[in-house]
């Protein structure tokens, strides 16, 4: 924990964290509005492009290229986003990817 000027500053910081967590929870509770959102939710759940790719393949969905969906397609979606994906959900997926890249497989 970092030092604060006073207890009010700590309370303000904690309340801000709570608000942020509540927003993330609300985003995760929403039903996916597109297939790409469904893919990102699965990635956030598994923290794995490989497991997400397997999930998409189990649905029988192919990539835009017409070939089997790959881990690279998942990574591309996370990196580039899509018009049919909420900004909040994409930010969460990027956060998972950044955390995974920074710390390896552990979160």
Residue frames as a rotation matrix with the C-alpha (Angstrom) as fourth column:
UNK 1
0.583 0.813 0.000 0.00
0.813 -0.583 0.000 0.00
0.000 0.000 -1.000 0.00
UNK 2
-0.257 -0.681 0.686 1.31
0.644 -0.650 -0.403 3.45
0.720 0.339 0.606 -0.84
UNK 3
-0.589 0.019 -0.808 1.51
0.716 -0.451 -0.533 6.28
-0.374 -0.892 0.252 1.70
UNK 4
0.121 0.723 0.680 -1.19
0.796 -0.480 0.369 8.95
0.593 0.496 -0.634 1.56
UNK 5
-0.582 -0.282 0.763 -1.35
-0.046 -0.925 -0.377 12.55
0.812 -0.255 0.525 2.74
UNK 6
-0.636 0.461 0.618 -4.37
-0.745 -0.161 -0.647 11.77
-0.199 -0.872 0.446 4.90
UNK 7
-0.695 0.407 0.593 -7.07
0.183 0.897 -0.402 9.18
-0.695 -0.171 -0.698 5.43
UNK 8
0.325 0.852 -0.411 -9.49
-0.229 -0.350 -0.908 11.07
-0.917 0.390 0.081 3.16
UNK 9
-0.043 -0.433 -0.900 -7.13
-0.988 -0.115 0.102 10.57
-0.148 0.894 -0.423 0.22
UNK 10
-0.943 -0.283 0.174 -7.00
-0.278 0.959 0.050 6.81
-0.181 -0.001 -0.984 0.93
UNK 11
-0.280 0.926 0.253 -10.79
0.218 0.318 -0.923 6.64
-0.935 -0.203 -0.290 1.16
UNK 12
0.374 0.393 -0.840 -11.15
-0.647 -0.539 -0.540 8.54
-0.665 0.745 0.052 -2.12
UNK 13
-0.478 -0.648 -0.593 -8.71
-0.878 0.365 0.309 6.16
0.016 0.668 -0.744 -3.82
UNK 14
-0.911 0.163 0.380 -10.50
0.046 0.954 -0.298 3.07
-0.411 -0.253 -0.876 -2.50
UNK 15
0.066 0.991 -0.114 -13.90
0.011 -0.115 -0.993 4.42
-0.998 0.064 -0.019 -3.54
UNK 16
0.155 -0.114 -0.981 -12.51
-0.928 -0.359 -0.105 5.02
-0.340 0.926 -0.161 -7.03
UNK 17
-0.852 -0.498 -0.158 -11.27
-0.523 0.821 0.229 1.42
0.016 0.277 -0.961 -7.17
UNK 18
-0.574 0.723 0.385 -14.69
0.224 0.591 -0.775 0.16
-0.788 -0.358 -0.501 -6.06
UNK 19
0.329 0.702 -0.631 -16.41
-0.443 -0.476 -0.760 2.20
-0.834 0.530 0.155 -8.79
UNK 20
-0.227 -0.519 -0.824 -14.01
-0.974 0.099 0.206 0.80
-0.026 0.849 -0.528 -11.38
UNK 21
-0.969 -0.126 0.214 -14.61
-0.150 0.984 -0.098 -2.77
-0.198 -0.127 -0.972 -10.22
UNK 22
-0.193 0.974 0.114 -18.37
0.104 0.136 -0.985 -2.26
-0.976 -0.179 -0.128 -10.30
UNK 23
0.295 0.234 -0.927 -18.11
-0.823 -0.430 -0.370 -1.04
-0.485 0.872 0.066 -13.90
UNK 24
-0.649 -0.600 -0.469 -16.07
-0.749 0.611 0.255 -4.11
0.133 0.517 -0.846 -14.84
UNK 25
-0.807 0.420 0.415 -18.58
0.117 0.803 -0.585 -6.40
-0.579 -0.424 -0.697 -13.16
UNK 26
0.188 0.921 -0.342 -21.45
-0.247 -0.292 -0.924 -4.72
-0.951 0.258 0.173 -15.01
UNK 27
-0.005 -0.275 -0.961 -19.60
-0.993 -0.115 0.038 -5.18
-0.121 0.955 -0.273 -18.32
UNK 28
-0.900 -0.419 -0.124 -19.01
-0.428 0.901 0.063 -8.88
0.085 0.110 -0.990 -17.64
UNK 29
-0.568 0.755 0.326 -22.65
0.099 0.457 -0.884 -9.44
-0.817 -0.470 -0.335 -16.64
UNK 30
0.072 0.608 -0.791 -23.96
-0.783 -0.457 -0.422 -8.11
-0.618 0.649 0.443 -19.96
UNK 31
0.503 0.158 0.850 -24.95
0.341 0.867 -0.363 -10.68
-0.795 0.472 0.382 -22.54
UNK 32
-0.635 -0.772 -0.018 -22.66
0.258 -0.234 0.937 -10.55
-0.728 0.591 0.348 -25.57
UNK 33
0.319 0.775 -0.546 -24.21
-0.272 -0.477 -0.836 -8.52
-0.908 0.415 0.059 -28.38
UNK 34
0.570 -0.191 -0.799 -22.01
-0.807 0.054 -0.589 -10.01
0.155 0.980 -0.124 -31.11
UNK 35
0.899 -0.303 -0.316 -19.95
0.269 0.952 -0.149 -13.07
0.346 0.050 0.937 -31.86
UNK 36
0.007 -0.962 0.274 -16.75
0.180 -0.268 -0.946 -11.06
0.984 0.056 0.171 -31.33
UNK 37
0.008 0.058 0.998 -17.90
-0.880 -0.473 0.034 -10.07
0.474 -0.879 0.048 -27.85
UNK 38
0.932 0.336 0.134 -18.54
-0.361 0.846 0.392 -13.75
0.019 -0.414 0.910 -27.13
UNK 39
0.544 -0.813 -0.208 -14.97
0.457 0.495 -0.739 -14.52
0.703 0.307 0.641 -28.23
UNK 40
-0.232 -0.662 0.713 -13.53
-0.289 -0.653 -0.700 -11.78
0.929 -0.368 -0.039 -26.00
UNK 41
0.433 0.452 0.780 -15.55
-0.880 0.025 0.475 -12.97
0.195 -0.892 0.408 -23.00
UNK 42
0.978 -0.115 -0.175 -14.17
0.127 0.990 0.054 -16.48
0.167 -0.075 0.983 -23.51
UNK 43
0.147 -0.981 0.124 -10.64
0.343 -0.067 -0.937 -15.06
0.928 0.181 0.327 -23.74
UNK 44
-0.110 -0.133 0.985 -11.13
-0.737 -0.654 -0.171 -13.08
0.667 -0.745 -0.026 -20.51
UNK 45
0.782 0.499 0.372 -12.48
-0.621 0.580 0.527 -16.24
0.047 -0.643 0.764 -18.87
UNK 46
0.929 -0.371 -0.015 -9.64
0.369 0.927 -0.061 -18.53
0.037 0.051 0.998 -19.99
UNK 47
0.579 -0.745 -0.330 -6.73
-0.494 -0.643 0.585 -16.06
-0.648 -0.176 -0.741 -20.36
UNK 48
-0.364 -0.691 0.625 -5.70
0.100 0.638 0.764 -18.22
-0.926 0.341 -0.163 -23.31
UNK 49
-0.159 0.266 -0.951 -5.83
-0.922 -0.385 0.046 -17.60
-0.353 0.884 0.306 -27.05
UNK 50
-0.877 -0.235 -0.418 -5.47
-0.390 0.857 0.336 -21.35
0.280 0.458 -0.844 -27.60
UNK 51
-0.765 0.643 -0.010 -8.44
0.482 0.563 -0.671 -22.27
-0.426 -0.518 -0.741 -25.43
UNK 52
-0.108 0.719 -0.687 -10.47
-0.320 -0.679 -0.661 -19.46
-0.941 0.149 0.304 -27.00
UNK 53
-0.492 -0.153 -0.857 -9.55
-0.870 0.077 0.486 -20.74
-0.008 0.985 -0.171 -30.48
UNK 54
-0.984 0.122 -0.130 -10.71
0.122 0.992 0.009 -24.24
0.130 -0.007 -0.991 -29.46
UNK 55
-0.441 0.864 -0.243 -14.00
0.269 -0.131 -0.954 -22.78
-0.856 -0.486 -0.174 -28.21
UNK 56
-0.063 0.398 -0.915 -14.61
-0.750 -0.624 -0.220 -20.99
-0.659 0.672 0.338 -31.52
UNK 57
-0.731 -0.259 -0.632 -13.72
-0.638 0.588 0.497 -24.09
0.243 0.766 -0.595 -33.52
UNK 58
-0.899 0.426 0.100 -16.14
0.320 0.795 -0.516 -26.15
-0.299 -0.432 -0.851 -31.41
UNK 59
-0.072 0.893 -0.445 -18.88
-0.091 -0.450 -0.888 -23.79
-0.993 -0.024 0.114 -32.60
UNK 60
0.113 0.048 0.992 -17.89
0.853 0.507 -0.122 -24.51
-0.509 0.861 0.016 -36.20
UNK 61
0.914 0.187 -0.361 -17.10
0.040 -0.926 -0.376 -20.88
-0.404 0.329 -0.853 -36.96
UNK 62
0.267 -0.839 0.474 -14.36
0.963 0.218 -0.157 -20.14
0.029 0.499 0.866 -39.47
UNK 63
-0.317 -0.491 -0.812 -12.17
0.490 -0.817 0.304 -17.07
-0.812 -0.301 0.499 -39.71
UNK 64
0.430 0.433 -0.792 -12.71
-0.343 -0.733 -0.587 -14.21
-0.835 0.524 -0.167 -42.16
UNK 65
-0.443 -0.708 -0.549 -10.21
-0.821 0.074 0.567 -15.97
-0.361 0.702 -0.614 -44.42
UNK 66
0.446 0.697 -0.561 -12.50
-0.830 0.557 0.033 -18.98
0.336 0.451 0.827 -44.63
UNK 67
-0.243 -0.593 -0.768 -10.05
-0.106 0.803 -0.587 -21.24
0.964 -0.061 -0.258 -42.80
UNK 68
0.301 0.306 -0.903 -10.12
0.787 0.456 0.416 -22.65
0.539 -0.836 -0.104 -39.29
UNK 69
0.854 0.057 0.518 -10.11
-0.212 -0.870 0.445 -20.04
0.476 -0.490 -0.731 -36.56
UNK 70
0.133 -0.903 -0.409 -6.61
0.588 0.404 -0.701 -19.64
0.798 -0.147 0.585 -35.07
UNK 71
0.240 -0.182 -0.954 -5.00
0.919 -0.273 0.283 -18.21
-0.312 -0.945 0.102 -31.96
UNK 72
-0.807 -0.585 0.074 -3.70
0.564 -0.729 0.388 -15.43
-0.173 0.355 0.919 -34.20
UNK 73
-0.325 0.785 0.528 -7.28
0.394 -0.395 0.830 -14.47
0.860 0.478 -0.181 -35.04
UNK 74
0.583 0.484 -0.652 -8.00
0.775 -0.092 0.625 -14.12
0.242 -0.870 -0.429 -31.32
UNK 75
-0.192 -0.765 -0.615 -4.86
0.819 -0.470 0.330 -12.02
-0.541 -0.440 0.717 -30.83
UNK 76
-0.815 -0.083 0.573 -5.78
0.483 -0.643 0.594 -9.83
0.319 0.761 0.564 -33.81
UNK 77
0.201 0.966 0.163 -9.26
0.538 -0.248 0.805 -9.23
0.818 -0.074 -0.570 -32.39
UNK 78
0.525 -0.066 -0.849 -7.76
0.821 -0.225 0.525 -8.22
-0.226 -0.972 -0.064 -29.05
UNK 79
-0.486 -0.843 -0.230 -5.16
0.715 -0.534 0.451 -5.98
-0.503 0.055 0.862 -30.65
UNK 80
-0.940 0.051 0.338 -7.30
0.235 -0.620 0.749 -4.32
0.248 0.783 0.571 -33.34
UNK 81
-0.599 0.795 -0.099 -10.78
-0.171 -0.248 -0.954 -4.57
-0.783 -0.554 0.284 -31.85
UNK 82
-0.741 0.484 0.466 -13.92
0.651 0.345 0.676 -4.57
0.166 0.804 -0.571 -33.95
UNK 83
-0.743 0.504 0.440 -16.86
-0.344 -0.852 0.395 -2.28
0.574 0.142 0.806 -34.62
UNK 84
0.250 0.937 -0.244 -19.23
-0.285 0.312 0.906 -4.71
0.925 -0.157 0.345 -32.91
UNK 85
-0.007 -0.344 -0.939 -17.31
0.827 0.526 -0.199 -4.89
0.562 -0.778 0.281 -29.62
UNK 86
0.935 0.346 0.072 -17.85
0.235 -0.760 0.607 -2.58
0.265 -0.550 -0.792 -26.65
UNK 87
0.277 -0.866 0.415 -14.86
-0.345 -0.493 -0.798 -0.45
0.897 0.078 -0.436 -25.72
UNK 88
0.316 -0.105 0.943 -15.08
-0.949 -0.019 0.316 -1.58
-0.015 -0.994 -0.106 -22.10
UNK 89
0.891 0.063 0.449 -14.92
-0.103 0.993 0.066 -5.28
-0.442 -0.105 0.891 -22.99
UNK 90
0.735 -0.667 0.121 -12.04
0.285 0.142 -0.948 -4.73
0.615 0.732 0.294 -25.40
UNK 91
0.210 -0.658 0.724 -10.14
-0.715 -0.608 -0.345 -2.79
0.667 -0.445 -0.598 -22.71
UNK 92
0.540 0.039 0.841 -10.60
-0.733 0.512 0.447 -5.68
-0.413 -0.858 0.305 -20.29
UNK 93
0.952 -0.199 0.232 -9.32
0.282 0.865 -0.414 -8.20
-0.118 0.460 0.880 -22.86
UNK 94
0.481 -0.815 0.323 -6.30
-0.013 -0.376 -0.927 -5.99
0.877 0.442 -0.191 -23.53
UNK 95
0.292 -0.336 0.896 -5.67
-0.928 -0.324 0.181 -5.72
0.230 -0.884 -0.406 -19.80
UNK 96
0.806 0.023 0.592 -5.69
-0.239 0.927 0.290 -9.54
-0.542 -0.375 0.752 -19.50
UNK 97
0.837 -0.508 0.203 -3.33
0.436 0.395 -0.808 -9.83
0.331 0.765 0.553 -22.47
UNK 98
0.336 -0.732 0.592 -0.96
-0.410 -0.680 -0.608 -7.20
0.848 -0.038 -0.529 -21.04
UNK 99
0.433 -0.124 0.893 -0.97
-0.884 0.138 0.447 -8.84
-0.179 -0.983 -0.050 -17.62
UNK 100
0.904 -0.068 0.421 -0.34
0.103 0.993 -0.061 -12.24
-0.414 0.098 0.905 -19.15
UNK 101
0.689 -0.680 0.249 2.49
0.304 -0.041 -0.952 -10.90
0.658 0.732 0.179 -21.33
UNK 102
0.285 -0.578 0.765 4.07
-0.685 -0.681 -0.259 -9.09
0.670 -0.450 -0.590 -18.39
UNK 103
-0.015 -0.220 0.975 3.84
-0.962 0.270 0.047 -11.89
-0.274 -0.937 -0.216 -15.83
UNK 104
-0.929 -0.287 -0.234 3.60
-0.351 0.885 0.306 -15.03
0.119 0.366 -0.923 -17.95
UNK 105
-0.495 0.766 -0.411 0.78
0.220 0.568 0.793 -17.48
0.841 0.302 -0.449 -17.41
UNK 106
-0.414 0.330 -0.848 0.06
0.908 0.083 -0.411 -16.34
-0.065 -0.940 -0.334 -13.86
UNK 107
0.074 0.483 0.873 -2.33
0.364 -0.828 0.427 -13.44
0.928 0.286 -0.237 -13.21
